[in-house]
Amino acid sequence: MNEYLIIAFWIIAAFTLCMLVMKVWGDGIYMLVKNWRVVTAVAMVLVFVSLISLKHDNLQYEMASYVYSAKTPDDVKIASTIQQCKGFVQAKLEGQETQDYRTISAGIINISNISYWEICANTFGMNYWKHDISINGQNGGHLLCNAYTHATYRSGKVNAWCDTVFASPRTEDQKV
C-alpha cells in the first residue's frame, strides 16, 4: 500500500516541478478546476490508502511512519514480527495465556484472523539466516516447536515446519 503513496508523491512532485519550470500555473490550476472530479477522487484514494496503511503494534494502530525512515518496510516488518514471535513463544513456554490469533482489521472492519503459530513458524523459517531468532540464548525455532507440542492449536503448516526443524540430517545413502 505504501508503495502507492510514494508513487503518488513523486507524480505530484513531478507535476509541480513541471509547473515551476514551464511557469504555467494558470494552465495547471485551470486543468485541476476543470477536472475537479478526478482530482477529488485521486485525493480521496490517497487519503484512504494512507489511513489503511497502518501497522499493528501492541493492539494499537499507528500511522506507518517507516515510509519516511531509512529502513525499508520489509526490514521493519520482519524485525517487528520476529520480536512479536519471540514474545509469543516465550509466553507460551512460561504457560501464560496469550492470544493464538492476530486480528487484521481496517478500522471497524475485521479482515482476517491469522494464527501466531503460523506467522512465527514462517517468520523463523524464512529469517533464521538473516536475523537473530534466539530466545534466551536458545534456538527460537526449536523453542517454538517445543511450545507447539503442548498447545491445542494444530496446523499443517506448523507441523511440516516443525518436522523440518527436528529432521535428522540425511546420510549419503538417503541423498537423491
N, C-alpha and C positions, 0 to 999 in steps of 0.2 A: 504494500500500500504506500509506503513512504517513498518508494522509487517514483511513483506518480507525482508526489508533491515536489520532488526535486526536479523532475522533468518540467512540471508546470512552472516552477520558479524560473528555470532557465529560459523557457519560452517567453515569459513575461519580461525577464531581464533583456533578452534579445530584442523584443519588440520595443522596449523603452530605449535601448541603445540606438536602434534604427531611427526612432523618432528624434532623438537628440542629434544624431549625425545629419539627418536629412532636414532638420528644422521644419517638420511638417506636423506640428502638434495639432493644428486646426483640422487637418485631414484625419488624424488619428482619433481626435475627440468626435468628429462627425461620424466616423465609422463605428465607434463604440455606442454613440447615441442611436444611430440608425439600426444597429443590430443589438439593441438592448436585451432582447430575449436570450440571445446566445450568450452574451456577457453575463447575464444573471444566472443562466444555467451552469456555465463554467464556474462562476463564483460559488454557487451552491454546492457543486460537486467537490470543489477544493475544500470548502468548509466541512462537508460531510466526511471526506477522506481524512482530513486532519483530526476530526473528532473520533473516528473509528480507529485511527492508528494509535491506539492506547496500549500500554503494556500493563500486565497484571503483576502486581507486586504486593505481597502481604495483604491480599484481599482488598486492596485499594487501587483505583485507577489513576494513573498519572499520564500526562502527555508524554509521548515517546520522544524524549529530548535527545536521544542518541543520534538523530539525523544530523544534528549540528555539531556532534563531537568528532574527535579524530578517529575513533574506533568505528569499524564497520558494524552495521546492525547485527550481522551474523555472529561476530565475536562477542558482542554484548549479550545477545540472546543465549548463546552457548554457555558463557560464563555464569549467567544468571540461572540457567536451568541446572547446571552442574551443582551450584550452591544449594538450590532448592532440593535437588535429589539427595545430596549429602545429608541435609537436614531431615528429609523424609526417611531415609534408610536408618539414620541414627535413632530417630524417634521410634521407628518400628522395632529396632533391636532392643531398645530400652523398655519396650512394652507400652509406650504412650499411645493414647488414642489419637489418630490422625485421620484426615480425610483421605480416602483412596482415590478420589476423583478431583480433577481441577475443572471448574466450570468456565467455559469460554462464553462471554456474552458481550453484546454491544448495547450498553445501557440496560434497559429492562428486558431486552430480547435475549433469551438463552439460545446460544448457537449449538453448543455440544458439551458433553462431559468426556473428559479424556482421563484415562487411568494413569495415576502417577507411576504405577509399576511399569507400564509400557513405555511411558516417557523416559523413565530412568534407565530402563534396560537399553532403549535405543540410544539415549544420550551417552551412557557409559560405553556402549559398544562402538559408537562412531567416534568417540573423542579420547579414548584411553591413551592413544599415542601422542596426542597433541596437548592435552591438559592434565593437570594433577587431579585424579579422581579418588585418591586415597582418603580414607576416613580413619582418623586416629592412628595413622601410620600403617593401616592395613588396606589391602586391595578392596576398593569400593565395589567392584563387580562381584567378588566373592561374598562380601557382606550383604549385597543386595539379594543374591540368590539364597543365602542362609536365612535372611529375614522372610523371603518369599516362601520358603518351605513351611514356615509356621503360619502363614497368612491364609485366610479363607478365600481370597480372590484367586481366580485361575484364568490364565490367558495362554493361548497357543504361542503367541509371540514371545512372551516372557519364558515359557517352558523351553522353547527352542533356543533362546539366547542362553539360558542357564545351562542347558545341555552342552552348548558350545564352550561355555566358560569352564565347566568341570570335565570336559572331554580330555582323555589322556592323549598325549601326542602319538601320532601314527608312527609305526615302526616301518622299516624298509619293506617288509613283506606286504603291508597294508597299502602302501602308496600305489597309485594307479599310473 
